[in-house]
Amino acid sequence: MTSDTAAPRSLGGDYWRFWTASAFSNLGDGIRLGALPLLALALTDDARLIGGVVAVTTLPWFLFGPIGGVIVDRGNRRTLMVAGQVARAALVALLVGLIAAEQATIWWVYVVAFGLGCGEIIVDSSSQAAIPQLVRPDQLDRANAHLIAAVTVLDQVAGVTLGAVLFSVSTGLPFVVDAATFVVGAALLLAVRRPLQGARTATSSVRADIGEGFRFLLGHELLRGLTGAVAMTNLAATTASGVFVILIVDELRAAEATYGVVLGVGAVGGIVGSLIAGRLVDVVGRSRLLRSLPAALVTGFVTNALAPAAWVVGISFFVVSFAIVVFNVPGRALRQAVTPEHLLGRVVATFRMVGMGVVPVGAFLGGVITEASNVRVANWAAAAGMLIAWALMVNALRHLPPDEEQQQPR
């Protein structure tokens, strides 16, 4: 506590050890995400099986998300995170062994992907639930902004690129590095001295605990509204992103390389957003930022629907990526601030289950609309969905607790 007194704005050594552990894990996740589709492609030419790898990775959230939340709220979060990292390292090491023995098949890829998804429920839910134990309430936005920056830069940009490069050198190499990052992350978590959970409450059964989490989330007007707004945002965004390549290459007649450039511009927007999100919250305030950011998303999808050239879509994608990343920071901090500590694991897991559950629906919807009409209509549909999300967000923020409503930009 001494460092907090001497430097009130400091997030503290324990937080930065925690952040470094998360950064290593995110780098490994990105490396695996970049390499796993290439491995699947090397093992089968069935597009359905290749696409199924992503579905199998996210499937555990739908099957076990609330159960994972119960485990996180009942258990020792540090122990759970370390165990989850070690278990995931072992799964990836198994895949490395299969590759080395030339015994890897697409079905083994499915097994490993499913197991990694199960571990992700425990590790990610524990991670988000632990943040309020590491920093003060007024530091939640900054703490979450740094973590989201690590995800954006190391997972979604650097890691994915590095994974593809390492795979080109040796098929098993990216997975060796991935396993090593899990081990390093686990070791760093052991160095965090501060407890990562509060007092455990008495429990009756897993079913009762799941019910308690659902009742709290559905009964809390602010959190219920935030859940609906985020789900609709994800649905709208994936309606457009699922057919994004068609907009660039087919509709606007740009080269495939241009598509890659546009994706890179969007990634830069996400990086910029992650780096300045905490400062924006300080200047604007959580409530005002959450109320205003959906306007940028609506504008982005409308721009895509009207864009005459790929460079216009590039600018739009920069804005959309920037807005989504910035939106995540105060949204996550607000969820952590209003949820009782003993329920946080279940609320995080349920929130993510709903948010991720609409992603394949949005991607499918975008394809159906494009096939029935054209890709610009899909972007108009995304803009309409985002307008609904905006209305849900504004309505949700009407239920801010008095202390949050009175929060002023710092």
LOVO-556271 format. One record per residue: x, y, z of N, C-alpha, C, O in turn; residue in one letter. Coordinates in steps of 0.2 Angstrom, whole numbers, plus 5000, padded with zeros to 4 digits. Each point is the difference from the previous one (the first is absolute). Layout:
BEGIN
XYZXYZXYZXYZa
...
This chain:
BEGIN
500449945000499650065000500450065000499850064998m
500949945004500450065000500150034994499950064999t
500149904995500150034994499450044998500150054996s
499349935005499450034999500050075003499750054997d
500549955010500050065003500550054997499850065000t
500849924999500550044997499850034993500250054998a
499549914998499850014993499349984999499949954997a
499650105005499349984999499849974994499549964999p
500850064995499849984994500349944997499849974995r
500750005009500349944998499649945001499650005005s
500449964990499649945000500349945005499749955001l
500950065000500449955005500349954997499949984994g
500649995009500449954998499649934998500249974995g
499450025010499649934999499650014993499949954997d
499850115002499650004994500449994994499949974995y
500750065005500550004994500249934999500249974995w
499949995011500249934999499449964997500149964995r
499350065007499449974997500050014993499849964996f
500350115002500050024993500549964996499849984994w
500850015008500549974997499849934998500149974995t
499650005010499849934999499549994995500049964996a
499550095004499550004995500350024993499849974995s
500750075005500350024993500349944997499949994994a
500549975010500349944997499549954998500049974994f
499450025010499549964997499750024994499849964996s
500150115004499650024994500550004993499849994995n
500850025006500549984995500049934997499949994994l
500049975011500049934998499349984997500049964995g
499550075007499349994997500050034993499849964995d
500550095004500150034993500449964996499849984994g
500849995008500449964996499649934998500049984994i
499650005011499649944998499550014995499849964996r
499850105005499550024996500250014993499749984995l
501050045004500350014993500249934997500050004994g
500249955010500249944998499549954999500149954996a
499450055009499549945000499749994993499949944998l
499850124999499749994994500449974994499849964996p
500950065005500549974995500149935001500149964995l
499950025011500149935002499449964997500049954997l
499450085004499349964998500050004992499849954998a
500550104999500050004993500549954997499949964995l
500650025009500549954998499849935001500249964997a
499350045008499749935001499449984997499849944999l
499850114998499449984996499950064995500250065001t
499449924994499850054995499350015000499750034996d
499949955009499350015001499950065004500250015006d
499550044990499950075003499650005006500150045005a
499449914996499650005005500449985007499950025005r
500549934994500449985006500550055002500250015006l
500150034989500550055002499650065003500250025006i
499250004992499650055003499849985007499950045005g
500049894996499749975006500550015006499850005006g
500950014992500550015006499850065004500049995006v
499850074991499850065004499449985004499950025006v
499649954991499449985004500149965006499750015005a
500749944994500249955005500450045006499949985006v
500550074992500350045006499550045004500150005006t
499450034991499550045003499549965003499650025005t
500349914993499449965003500050005007499450005003l
501249995001499949995007499750065003499749995006p
500350074992499750055003499249995000499750025005w
500049954990499349995000499849945004499550005003f
501049954998499849945003500250015008499649985004l
500950054997500250005007500250075003500250015006f
499650054991500150065002499850025007500450025004g
499049974998499750015007500349965005500250025005p
500049914993500349965005500750025001500250005006i
500150024989500750035001500050065005500450015004g
499150034995499950065004499949985008500250035004g
499449924997499949975006500749985003500250015006v
500249954990500649985003500550065002500350005005i
499750054990500450065002499750035006500550035004v
498949984998499750035006500249965006500050025005d
500049914994500149965006500749995002500249995005r
500350014990500649985001500550065001499850055000g
500949935000500550045001500250024993500349964996n
499650115002500150024993500749994998500249984994r
500350035010500750004998500149924999500349994994r
499549975010500149934999499749974993500349964997t
499150075002499649984994500450024994500049974995l
500250095005500350034994500749964999500149994994m
500350005011500649964999499949934997500349984996v
499249995007499849934998499750004993500249964996a
499550105002499750004993500650014995500049984995g
500550065007500550024996500449934999500349994994q
499949985011500449945000499649944996500349974996v
499150035005499649954996500050014993500049964995a
499950115003500050024993500749994997500149984994r
500450035010500749984997500149934999500349984995a
499449985009500149934999499649974994500249964996a
499250085002499649984994500450024994500049964995l
500350105005500450024994500649964999500249984995v
500150005011500649955000499849934996500449984997a
499050005005499749944997500050014992500249954997l
499550105001500050024993500750004997500149974994l
500350065009500750004998500349934999500349984995v
499649985010500249934999499749964995500349964996g
499050055003499749974994500350024993500149964996l
500050115004500350034994500749964998500249984995i
500250025011500749974999500049934998500449984996a
499149985006499949934999499649994993499949944998a
499950124999499649994994499349965001499849974996e
500050045010499349975002499550055000499449985002q
500750084997499550065001499449994995500249994994a
499250015008499550004995499550065002500150035005t
499449994990499650055002499649995006499850055003i
500049884998499649995006500450015007499850025005w
500949974994500450025006500050075001500050035006w
500050014989500050075000499350025003500050055004v
499549924995499350025003500149985008499750045004y
500649914997500049985007500450055004499850025006v
500850004991500450055004499750075000500050035005v
499649994989499750065000499450005005499950065004a
499749894997499550005005500350005007499750045004f
500849934997500350005007500350075002499950025005g
500450014990500250075001499550055001500050045004l
499449954993499450045001499849995007499750055003g
500349895000499849995007500450035005499850035004c
500949974994500450035005500050084999500050035005g
499849994989499950085000499450025004500050065003e
499549904998499450025004500350025007499850055003i
500649905000500250015007500550065000500050045005i
500549964991500550055000499850074999500150055004v
499549964990499750074999499550025005500050065002d
499649905000499550025005500350025007499950055003s
500649914999500450015006500450074999500050045005s
500349974989500450064999499550065001500250055003s
499349954993499550065001499850015007499950065002q
499949895001499750005007500550025005499950035005a
500849964993500550025005500250075000500350035005a
499650014990500250074999499850045006500450045002i
499049965000499850045006500449995006500050045005p
500349904996500449995006500750034999500450005005q
499850024989500750024999500150085000500550025001l
498950014997500050075000499450035003499649975002v
500550104999499450045003499550014995500149994994r
499350025009499450014995500150054995499850004994p
500550065008500250054995500549984995500150044996d
500249915005500649984995499749944996500449984995q
499050005005499849944996500050024993500249954996l
499750115001500050014993500750004998500149974994d
500450065009500749994998500249935000500449984995r
499449985010500349935001499749964994500449964997a
499050055001499749964995500250034993500149964996n
500150105004500250034993500749974999500249984994a
500250015011500749974999499949924998500449984995h
499249995008499949934998499749994993500249964996l
499350085002499750004993500650024995500049974995i
500450085007500550014995500549944999500249994994a
499949975011500449944999499749954996500349974995a
499050035006499749954995500050034993500149964995v
499850105004500050034993500649994997500149984994t
500550045009500650014997500349934999500349984995v
499749985011500449945000499649944997500349954997l
499150055005499549944997499850014993500249964996d
499550105003499650004993500550034995499849994994q
500850045008500450024994500749975000500149964996v
500350055009500749975000499949925000500449974997a
499250015008500049925001499849974994500349954998g
499150074999499849974994500550004994500149954997v
500250105002500550014995500649955001500349974996t
500050035011500549965002499949934999500449964998l
498950025004499849934999500149984993500249944999g
499650104996500049984993500849994998500149964996a
500350095006500750004998500349935003500449974997v
499550025010500349945003499849944996500449955000l
498950044998499849944997500449994993500149954999f
500050114998500449994994500749975001500349974995s
500050045011500649985001500049925002500449964998v
499150035007499949935002499349995002499850045004s
499949914994499349995002499950005008499550035002t
500949945001499949995008500250065004499950015005g
500650044991500350055004499550055003500150015006l
499450014991499550055003499749975007499850045004p
500149904996499749965005500449995006499850005006f
500949994992500550005006500050075003500050005007v
500050054990500050075002499450015004500050035006v
499449954992499450015003500049975007499850035005d
500449904995500149975007500450035004499950015006a
500750024992500450035004499750075003500250015006a
499450024991499750065002499549995006500050045005t
499749904994499549985006500449995006499850025006f
500849944994500449995005500350065004500050015006v
500250044989500350065003499450045003500150035006v
499349974991499550045003499849975007499850035005g
500249904996499849975006500650025006499850015005a
500849994993500550025004499950075003500150015006a
499850034989499950075002499450015005500050045004l
499449924995499550015004500149985007499850025005l
500749934996500249985007500450055003500050005006l
500250054991500450065003499550055002500350055003a
499149954995499550055003499949995007499749945001v
500450105003499949995007499350015003499849975005r
499950084992499350025003499549954998500049974994r
499550015011499549954998499650034994499950064999p
499949894997499650024994499249995001499750004995l
500149985011499350005001499950025007500449995005q
499050034997499850015007499749945003500249944998g
499550075008499749945004499549964996499650034996a
500549915004499549954996499450005004500050005006r
499450004991499449995003499849935000500249964996t
499350025009499849935001499649994993499650044998a
500449905000499749984994499649935001500149965005t
499450034991499649945001500149954995500249955001s
499750074992500149964995500250044994499950065000s
500449914995500250034994499450034996500050064998v
499549905002499450034997499750065004499850054996r
500249955010499850065004500550064999499750054999a
500949945000500550054999499950034993500050064999d
499949904996499850024993499450045000500050064997i
499549925007499450035000500050075003499750054998g
500849955008500150075003500350054995499850065000e
500749914996500350054996499650034994500050054999g
499549904998499650024995499550055003499850054997f
499949945009499550045003500350075001499750054999r
500949955004500350075001500150044993499850065000f
500549904995500150044994499350024997500050064997l
499549905003499450024997499650055004499650034997l
500549965009499650055005500350075001499750045002g
501049964996500350075000499950044994500349984994h
499350075006499850044994500650024996500050004994e
500550035009500650024997500449944996500150014994l
500049945010500449944997499649974994500249984995l
499150015006499649974995500050044994500049984994r
500050095007500050044994500750004996500050004994g
500550005010500750004997500149934996500350004995l
499449955008500149934997499650004993500349984995t
499150055005499650014994500450044995500049994994g
500250075008500450044996500649974997500150014994a
500349965010500649974997499849944995500449994995v
499149975007499849954996499850024993500249984995a
499450085005499850034994500650034996500050004994m
500450035009500650034997500449944997500250014994t
499949945009500449944997499649974994500349984995n
499150025006499649974994500050044994500149984995l
499950095006500050054995500750004997500149994993a
500450015011500750004997500249944996500350004995a
499549945007500249944997499549994993500249964996t
499250075004499650004994500450044995500049974994t
500450085007500450034995500749974999500249994995a
500149995011500749974999500049934997500549984997s
499049985004499949944997500150004992500249954997g
499650115000500050004993500450064998500050034994v
500549995010500450064999500549994994500150044996f
500149895003500449994994499750014993500350024995v
499049965005499650014994499950074999500150024994i
499950035011499950074999500650034996500050034995l
500649955008500650024997500249974993500250044996i
499849905004500349974994499549994994500150024994v
499249965008499550004994499750064999499950024994d
499850015011499650064999500450064997499850044996e
500849975008500450064998500649994995500450044998l
499649895000500549984995500750025002500450014996r
499849985011500750015002500349945000499849945000a
500950065000500449945000500049975007499850035005a
500449914995500049965006500550035005499950005006e
500650034991500550035004499750065004500250025005a
499450014991499650065003499649985006500050045005t
499749914995499649975005500549995006499850025006y
500849964994500449995005500250075003500150005006g
500050054990500250065002499450035004500150035005v
499349964993499450035003500049975007499850035005v
500349904996500049975006500550035005499950015006l
500750004991500650035004499850075002500250025006g
499450024990499850075002499549995006500150045005v
499549914995499549995005500449985007499850025005g
500749944994500449975006500350065003500150015006a
500250044990500350065003499550045004500150035005v
499349984992499450035004499949975007499950045004g
500149894996499949975006500650015005499950015006g
500749994991500650025005500050075002500150015006i
499750044990500050065002499450015006500150035005v
499349944994499550005005500249975006499950035005g
500549924995500249965006500550045004500050005006s
500450044991500550045003499750075003500350025005l
499250004992499750075003499449995004499750055002i
500049894998499349995003500050025007499550045002a
501049955002500050025007500050075001499650035004g
500850014992500050075000499350034998499850055003r
499949924992499450034998499549995005499550055001l
500549905003499549995006500150055005499650035002v
501149994999500250055005499750074997499750045004d
500349974990499850074997499350004999499750055002v
500049904996499350004998499549975005499450035001v
500849925003499649975005499749934997499950004994g
500049955010499749944997499450014997499949974994r
499650065009499350004998500050044993499749974995s
500650095004500050034994500349974994499850004995r
500849965007500349964995499649954997499949994994l
499849975011499549944998499450034996499849964995l
500050105006499450024997500250034993499650004995r
501050025004500250034993500349954995500050014994s
500449945009500449964995499549964995500349994994l
499149995008499649974995499950044993499949974995p
500150105006499950044994500649994995499850004994a
500849995009500549984995499949944996500249994995a
499549965009499949934997499550014994500049974995l
499450065007499550014995500350044994499949984994v
500550075007500350044994500549954996500050014994t
500349955010500549964996499649954995500249994995g
499349985008499649954996499650034994500049984994f
499850085007499750044995500550024995499850004994v
500850025008500550024995500249944996500150004994t
499949945009500249944996499449984995500249984994n
499250045007499449994996500150044994499749994994a
500650075007500050054995500750014996500050044995l
500549935008500750014998500149994992499849954998a
500550104999500249994993500649974999500249984994p
500250015011500749974999500349975006499750015006a
500849954993500249965006500350045005500049995006a
500350074992500450045005499550035005500150025005w
499350004992499450025005499949955005499950025006v
500049924992499949945005500550005005499949985006v
500750034991500650005005499950055006500249985005g
499750084993499950055005499449985005500050015006i
499449964991499549985004500249955004499850005006s
500649954992500149945004500550025006500049985005f
500450074994500450035005499650035005500149995006f
499450054992499550035005499649955004500050005006v
499849944991499649955003500449965005499849995005v
500849994993500549975004500150045006500149975006s
500150094993500250055006499450005005500150005006f
499350014991499450015004499849945004499950005006a
500249944991499849945004500549985005499849985006i
500950034993500549995005499950055006500049985006v
499950094993499850055005499449985004500050015006v
499549974990499449985003500049955006499750005005f
500849954993500149945005500350025007499849975005n
500650094995500350025006499550025005500049975006v
499650084993499650035005499449945001499750005006p
500149974989499549955001500249945005499649985004g
501050004995500349955005500150025007499849975005r
500450094995500250035007499350015003499949995006a
499650044991499350015003499749935002499750005006l
500449954990499849935003500349985006499749975004r
501050044996500349985006499850045006500049985006q
499950094993499850045006499449995003499950015006a
499649974990499349995003499849935002499549995003v
501049964995499849935002500349985006500650015001t
499149965004500349985006500549954999500049964995p
500650045009500649964999499849934999500349974996e
499350015009499949925000499649984994499949944999h
499850104997499649984994500450024993499749984995l
500950055006500350034994500249954995499950014994l
500349935008500249954995499449974996500149994994g
499350005010499449984996499850054995499849994995r
500250085007499850054996500450014994499750014994v
501049995007500450004994499949944995500050014994v
500049935009499949944995499350014997500049984994a
499550035009499350014997500050054995499750004994t
500650065007500150064996500349984993499850014995f
500849955006500449984994499649954996500050004994r
499649955010499749954996499450034996500049984994m
499750075008499550044996500350044994499849994995v
500850045007500350044995500349964995500050024994g
500349935007500349954995499549964996500149984995m
499350015009499549964997499750034993499849964996g
500250105004499750034994500550014994499850024995v
500849975006500550014995499949954994500050034994v
499949915007499949964994499350014997499950004994p
499650035010499450024997500150064996499750004994v
500650055008500250064996500349984993499850034995g
500749935006500449984994499549964995500150014994a
499549955008499549964996499550054997499950004994f
499950055010499550054998500350044994499750014995l
500950015006500350044995500149974993499950024995g
500349915006500049964993499349994997500050014994g
499549985010499349994997499850074997499749994994v
500450065009499850074997500450014994499750024995i
500949975005500450014994499849964994500050024995t
499949925007499849954995499350024997499949994994e
499650035010499450024998500050074996499550014996a
500950035006500050074997500750024998500249984995s
500250055009500750024999500350025006499750015006n
501050004994500450015006499850075003500150015006v
499750034990499950075003499450005004499950035005r
499649934993499449995004500249975007499750025005v
500749934995500349975006500350065005499949995006a
500450064991500350055004499450055003500150025005n
499449994990499450045003499749965006499850035005w
500149904994499749975006500550005006499750015005a
500949994994500550015006499950075003500050005006a
499950054990499950075003499350005003500050035006a
499549944992499350005003500149965007499750025005a
500749924995500149975006500450045005499849995006g
500650054992500450045004499650065003500150025006m
499450004990499650055003499649975006499850035005l
499949914994499749965006500550005006499750015005i
500949974993500549995006500150075003500050005007a
500050054990500150075002499450015005500150035006w
499349964992499450015004500049965006499850035006a
500449914994500149965006500550025004499950005007l
500650034991500550035004499850065004500150005006m
499650044990499750065003499549995006500050035005v
499649924993499549985005500349975006499850015006n
500749954993500449965006500350055004500049995006a
500350064991500450055005499550055004500250045004l
499149954994499650045005499949975007499850035004r
500549914996500049965006500750005004500149965004h
500350094994500650005004499950025007499650035002l
500849935002500050025008500250075001500450034996p
499350005009500250075001500750025000500250054997p
500249915006500750025000500449994993500450044999d
499349924997500350004993499750064996500350034996e
499049985005499750064996500350065002500150054996e
500249965010500350065002500750014998500450055001q
499949894997500750004998500150064995499750004995q
500950045006500150054995500749984997500449965003q
499750074991500749994997500550025005499950055003p
500749914997500550025005500650044996500450025003r
